[in-house]
Amino acid sequence: GRRLQFQADEERRFHPQYDGYPIGEVIKQADVVLLGYPWMYPMDAEWRANDLRIYENVTRETGLAMTWSMHAIGWIELGFEDEAEANFERGFGPYAREPFKVWTEQSDPQLVGATNFVTGMGGFLQSILNGYLGIRVRLEELDLRPRLLPNTTGV
């Protein structure tokens, strides 16, 4: 049968984006971050934090909105409040345009790209439901681990 294989760098304790990935190479979005959520791939907190930190630093600033939402969820899960808040803001602030907070594909205010960018909105909703509220759907149970960050004024 077919098998999905994840790369693992035991020495630096992170998951390379692909076989031979050199740390520091700029990427469009960090697919590896999805191992923690929504895949819920079992790994200890050090590996999870290393994956988040390494890929947050090399993901294009003009990366996709849902990328930052997934980073926010990871940092919330690990209890890194400053990183969680920064990525939550990055996941919607520059993408939700006035006057109606319509999501666009581009964070650059001079560019628009796709309007009503559903994947960006979906990432935002996941950062609320699966980040702040900590909802995890498992085969045997439903986990709720809410965590409001210090600068949260409401949900």
N, C-alpha and C positions, 0 to 999 in steps of 0.2 A: 504494500500500500504506500501511498504518498505520505511523507512526513515533513512537517514544518520544523526547521532547525533554527535555533537561536544561537548567535555567536556569544561567546563569553571570554573576557580577558581576565583570567584569574589573578594575574599580577597587579593590574590596576583596578580590579574589581568593578568592572562596568561591562555593559553589553554593546559591542561595536555595531554601528549602523549596518555594516556589511563586512564580509571577510576581508581583512586587510585595511579597514577604515583607519586613517591616521587622525588622532585627536587634533582638533584645530581646523580641520577641513570644514568649510562652510556648507551647510545643507539647507534645503528648502523648508523641511519640516522634520521633526524627530519622530520617526515611526517607532523607534525603540521605547519611547516614553509610554506608548500604548500598552507595553507589556504589563505595567503596574495597574493601570486602568485604561481601558475596560477589560483587558484580558485577565487581570488578577493572577498573573503568573507568579508563583511563589518565589520570593527573594527577600533577603534581609534588608533592613533599613539603610545600611551603608551602600549596598549596590543600587538601591532605588535612588538615594540622594546623589550618588555619583552619576547615574544616568541623567537625572534631571539637570544637574549642574553642568556637566559636560555639554549636553545638547542645547541647553538654554544659551550658553555662551557662543555657540557656533551657528545657531539658526538665524537665517536672514532676518534683519530687522523688519523687512517688508513681508515677513512670513504670513501664513494664513492665520486668521483669527482663532480657529479651533485649536491650533498648536498651543497657543498661550493658555487656553482654557484647560487643556490636558495637563499642562505644567502646573497650573493653579491647583487642580485636583490632587496631583501628586504631592505638592508642598503642604496642602492642607492635611492630607493623610499622614504625613510625617511630622506635623506640628511646627513647621517652619513658617511662622506667621508673616514675616516681612516679605519673604519670597512669594508666598501665596497671594498676598494682597497685590503685590506688584504685577504678577502674572494675570490675576483676575482683571485688573485694570487694563492691561495690555490686550486682553482677549475681547474687550468690547469698546473701550474708550475711543480709539481712533477709527473704529469700523462702523459704529452706530451713528448715523448722520441725522442731523436736525433737518426739518423740525419734528419728524415723527420717529426718530431713532430707527431708521431703516438701515439694515446691515448692508454694507458693500463689501466687495471682494478685496479692495485695496485699502491700506491704512493711510496712504499718502493723500492728503486732502485735495491735491490737484488731479488725482486719478480716481476713477469710480470703479471700473471693472463691472462685474455682475452686480446688479442691485437686487434687493431681497435675497441676499446670499444666505440660503437656508443652512448650509453647513456651519457658517459662523454663528448664526442664531442657535443652532443645535448645540454647539460647543458651549455657548453661554449658559443655556438651560442646564446642560450637564454639570457645569461648574457650580450652579446653585443646588441642583438635586443631589448630585453625587459627590460634590465637594463640600459645600456648606452643610447640607443635610446628611451627608455621609451614607446615602442609600447604596446598598450593594445587594443585588439579587443573586442568590445562590440556589443550587438545586434543592437543598434541604431547608433553607431559611431565608428570611429577609432581614438584613442588618440595617440598623439606623444608628449612626454615630454623628449626631449634629455637632458642629463646631463653628461658632461665630468668631470671626477675627476681630481684633481690637477696634478697628475703624468702621466696623459694620454698624449702621444706624437702623437697619430694618431689612426684612426679607419679604 
